[in-house]
Amino acid sequence: MKRIYLIFLTLAFSGCSTNIDFTSGSRVSGDTPRQNAVEEHTWSTMVGKWYGKQPRHDGGTHEWLTTRYEDGTYEIVFRSTDPYGTVERTVETGLWGVSGNVYYTIFEGWIRGGRFVSTDLEGQYTRDAYKIISLTESEMKYRSIENGAIFKIRRVPEIFEL
């Protein structure tokens, strides 16, 4: 009787297929993709110090100095001046990267009083993505995917400070 039961189970389960149709027809290597030559050039071009300045809606100015490091980290110094000359300065840090023509940042926290203060990484305002409009060795123009704002920055010497 045991033998008949085993034969029955074998026949029953042999009809069940574990083969699932592909969800995508694209073939992949299974390895982590490497940057191609264009992405490597984009990455190396974006590393360094970049400065931007734009007018504020209230008549003041907003300036920022972004330093992107080869290891994928960044620091941005913001200086915002209201129409009366009052200046507010903040420093933020995080991670940055490039995928195709998309530049992205992941905000991790601020530098306050020389110390790192972490942000809530679960928050909705910690990640930004931008479409790179143009990039040369001396200038970059990019657009926020979220709100369409366009930014233009230029490379500055390593000794440049805000």
C-alpha positions as CSV (number, residue, x, y, z in Angstrom):
1,M,0.0,0.0,0.0
2,K,2.9,2.3,0.8
3,R,4.3,1.7,-2.7
4,I,1.0,2.6,-4.4
5,Y,0.8,5.8,-2.3
6,L,4.3,6.8,-3.3
7,I,3.6,6.1,-7.0
8,F,0.4,8.2,-6.7
9,L,2.3,11.1,-5.1
10,T,5.0,11.0,-7.7
11,L,2.5,11.0,-10.6
12,A,0.5,13.8,-9.0
13,F,3.5,16.1,-8.5
14,S,5.2,15.3,-11.8
15,G,2.3,17.1,-13.5
16,C,3.0,20.4,-11.6
17,S,5.4,22.6,-13.5
18,T,7.9,24.8,-11.7
19,N,8.7,26.5,-15.0
20,I,7.4,30.1,-14.9
21,D,7.2,32.2,-18.1
22,F,9.7,35.1,-18.3
23,T,8.5,38.5,-17.2
24,S,10.8,40.2,-19.6
25,G,12.3,39.2,-23.0
26,S,15.5,41.2,-22.4
27,R,18.5,39.0,-21.8
28,V,20.8,39.9,-18.9
29,S,24.2,38.6,-17.8
30,G,23.2,38.3,-14.1
31,D,26.2,40.3,-13.1
32,T,26.1,43.8,-11.7
33,P,26.2,46.2,-14.7
34,R,29.3,48.3,-15.0
35,Q,29.4,51.9,-16.1
36,N,30.0,52.3,-19.8
37,A,32.5,54.7,-21.2
38,V,30.0,57.5,-21.5
39,E,28.8,57.1,-17.9
40,E,32.4,56.9,-16.6
41,H,33.1,60.2,-18.5
42,T,30.0,61.8,-17.0
43,W,30.9,60.7,-13.5
44,S,34.5,62.0,-13.7
45,T,33.3,65.3,-15.2
46,M,30.9,65.9,-12.4
47,V,33.5,65.3,-9.6
48,G,34.8,68.5,-8.2
49,K,33.5,71.9,-7.1
50,W,30.6,73.5,-8.9
51,Y,29.0,76.9,-8.1
52,G,25.4,78.2,-8.8
53,K,23.5,81.4,-8.1
54,Q,19.9,82.2,-8.8
55,P,17.5,84.9,-7.9
56,R,14.9,84.3,-5.2
57,H,11.2,85.1,-5.7
58,D,11.4,87.8,-2.9
59,G,14.3,89.6,-4.7
60,G,17.1,88.0,-2.7
61,T,19.7,85.5,-4.0
62,H,20.3,81.8,-3.5
63,E,23.9,80.5,-4.0
64,W,25.3,77.0,-3.6
65,L,28.7,75.4,-3.8
66,T,28.5,71.6,-4.5
67,T,31.5,69.5,-4.0
68,R,31.1,66.0,-5.5
69,Y,33.7,63.4,-4.5
70,E,34.9,60.4,-6.5
71,D,33.5,58.0,-3.8
72,G,29.9,59.1,-4.5
73,T,29.5,61.5,-1.5
74,Y,28.8,65.2,-1.7
75,E,28.7,68.3,0.3
76,I,26.6,71.4,-0.6
77,V,27.1,74.8,1.0
78,F,24.0,77.0,0.6
79,R,24.0,80.7,1.1
80,S,20.7,82.5,0.9
81,T,20.4,86.3,1.1
82,D,17.1,88.0,1.6
83,P,16.3,91.4,0.0
84,Y,17.5,93.1,3.3
85,G,20.9,91.5,3.3
86,T,20.3,88.9,5.9
87,V,22.4,85.8,5.1
88,E,21.5,82.2,6.0
89,R,24.2,79.5,5.5
90,T,23.6,75.8,5.7
91,V,25.7,72.7,4.8
92,E,24.2,69.4,3.7
93,T,25.8,66.1,2.9
94,G,24.8,62.9,1.3
95,L,25.3,60.5,-1.7
96,W,25.2,61.3,-5.4
97,G,25.2,59.2,-8.6
98,V,24.5,59.1,-12.3
99,S,22.5,56.6,-14.3
100,G,22.3,57.4,-18.0
101,N,21.3,61.1,-18.2
102,V,19.9,61.1,-14.7
103,Y,21.8,62.7,-11.8
104,Y,20.5,61.9,-8.4
105,T,21.2,62.8,-4.7
106,I,20.3,61.2,-1.4
107,F,20.4,63.7,1.4
108,E,21.8,62.2,4.6
109,G,22.1,65.2,6.9
110,W,23.7,68.6,7.7
111,I,27.0,69.8,9.1
112,R,26.1,72.0,12.2
113,G,28.8,73.3,14.5
114,G,31.3,71.1,12.8
115,R,29.3,67.9,13.6
116,F,27.1,65.7,11.4
117,V,23.4,65.8,12.2
118,S,21.5,62.9,10.5
119,T,18.2,63.4,8.8
120,D,15.3,61.0,8.7
121,L,16.1,58.9,5.7
122,E,12.5,57.7,5.5
123,G,11.4,61.2,4.8
124,Q,10.1,62.1,1.4
125,Y,12.5,65.0,0.8
126,T,15.7,63.1,1.0
127,R,16.0,62.0,-2.6
128,D,16.2,64.2,-5.7
129,A,16.5,63.3,-9.3
130,Y,17.5,65.6,-12.2
131,K,17.7,65.2,-16.0
132,I,21.1,66.3,-17.2
133,I,20.4,68.8,-20.0
134,S,24.1,69.6,-20.8
135,L,27.4,68.8,-19.3
136,T,30.9,70.1,-20.2
137,E,34.1,70.3,-18.3
138,S,33.2,73.9,-17.2
139,E,29.4,74.0,-17.1
140,M,26.4,71.8,-16.2
141,K,22.7,72.4,-16.8
142,Y,20.1,70.1,-15.2
143,R,16.3,70.0,-14.6
144,S,14.5,68.7,-11.5
145,I,12.4,65.7,-12.5
146,E,10.0,66.5,-9.6
147,N,9.2,70.2,-10.3
148,G,10.9,71.1,-13.6
149,A,13.1,73.8,-12.1
150,I,16.3,74.3,-14.2
151,F,19.7,74.9,-12.6
152,K,22.9,76.0,-14.2
153,I,26.3,75.7,-12.4
154,R,29.9,76.2,-13.4
155,R,33.1,74.5,-12.3
156,V,35.2,76.6,-9.9
157,P,38.8,76.0,-8.6
158,E,39.2,73.8,-5.5
159,I,40.2,76.8,-3.4
160,F,36.9,78.5,-4.1
161,E,34.8,79.1,-0.9
162,L,31.3,80.4,-0.4
